[in-house]
Amino acid sequence: MTNPAAGSWTALIDDILDGRWTNPETGEKAVVPYDRIVIEESLDGRAADLVSELDLGERFTVVADAATYDALGQRVARELKTLGPVDVVILDHPHADMANVESLAVKLADADAVVAVGSGTINDLCKFVTGRNERRYCVFGTAGSMNGYTSTTASITLESGLKVSLPSHAPSGFFVDLGVSAAAPTYLSAAGFGDCLCRSVAQIDWWMSHRLLGTAYHQVPFLIQEKDEAALNQRAGNLAEHDIEANGYLYRVLTLCGLGISFTGVSNHGSMGEHQISHYIDCFAGERHPGTLHGTQVGLASLTMARLQQAMLASDKPPVVKATKIDPDDMVRRMGPAVAAQCLDELKKKAFDETAAAAFNERLQELWPTLRQELKQFMVPVDEMQRLLKSTGGPISAAELGTPADFYREAVVHCREMRNRFSFLDIAADAGMLEDFARGEA
């Protein structure tokens, strides 16, 4: 099966990789750090050819967990044996944290060519470990559960417990067997769709920050995925039916979103207020964590952000902010002293004192009529976002996610403390509106 609109699942992607696509913002040809991306209905029997083209080395180490090894890793390892010796590292329910980074680094200390088999955690761990000493690696995806396959950052939880996106490097090769991914449990593709669903709310936050605070903004990440986002949304419900075509469009959007980081150097186009909510859940839920995937949480958080943004933009009068209220003792109570200190540093970078609040209000008053119209162009109605997410099987409430209502509200109110990215959460908090809003979100 091929992409019916473009003839190949890697149309446009190939142009970007091969330097044939011109960035309309700069007028320059694309330069991205990948050798090959292959997305096809079946890659059975092709692993050796695909990996050998990358010239990673002569001795191969396949890294997987039990599930991804059964799904694809065993086949990849078998096929790679035609090229040379193959070692297999099977991780036991790994987490993308520094403890697992150090453990995997020991296992891969003498590895020549690293071949990751799996999505989120497996890829982030292999990416970060190989990136530390600039060893090239490749990855075979097993489920469209996240957009980090082609990003140049890795989501890693630090020793303090704070989850952050750390600079790393991209895989030299990214290979997708759509038949394998379509056969995966559908909660994985629903998580990937949840990660894609955030586009509108992230773009609204980013453009607002650009217009009001002068932060950098780039349109190109949205431009390259625009048509595929529409095609994916048309087929969202088919993800729950293990449909190969729907999974193909899912992978295209996830891949193009990751490629966007190569153009901008930042992940803002796919990670603003909604991701902060998900990060707060991962960092501070503890025993209250429902065991859900990052993308699953992002999908729900995107609905929350959409409701907040659309409610605020519905008013013809702008909100009025005051100096940012910071309670370091409460942050320590919720986060622990080490993480609270890190987050306090981030929060202070975007906090308003009285002078800054007054200047922001003046700017907001001046721009509000125009800004509302600009932001509405990026908007997807909440009801439509909810319908799409529900059709994939993704949770549309905190109860369905399995997160206690009081903790989800806490995440909505306090997640903005974690990162220096200015979103509608910050405006709502400084305008004294966020806590009231959060009470209706669980």
Buried (B, 14 or more C-beta within 10 A) or exposed (E): EBBEEBEEBBBBBBBBBEEEBEBEEEEEEBEBEBBBBBBBBEBEEBBBEBBBBBEBBEBBBBBBBEBBBEBBBBBBBEBBEEBBEBBBBBBEEBBBBBEBBEBBBEBBEEBBBBBBBBBBBBBBBBBBBBBEEEBBBBBBBBBBBBBBBBBBBBBBBBEBBBBBBBEBBBBBBBBBBBBBBBBBEBBBBBBBBBBBBBBBBBBBBBBBBBBBEEBEBBBBBBBBBBBBBEBBBEBBBBBBEBBBBBBBBBBBBBBBBBBBBBBBEBBBBBBBBBBBBBBBBBBBBEEEBBEBBBBBBBBBBBBBBBBBBBBBBEEEEBBBBBBBEEEEEEBBEBBBEBBBBBBBEBBEEBBBEEEBBBEBBEBBEEBBEEBBEEBEEBBBEBEEBBBBBBBBBBBBBBEBBEBBEEBBBBBBBBBBBBBBBBBBBBBBBBBEBBEEBBEEBB
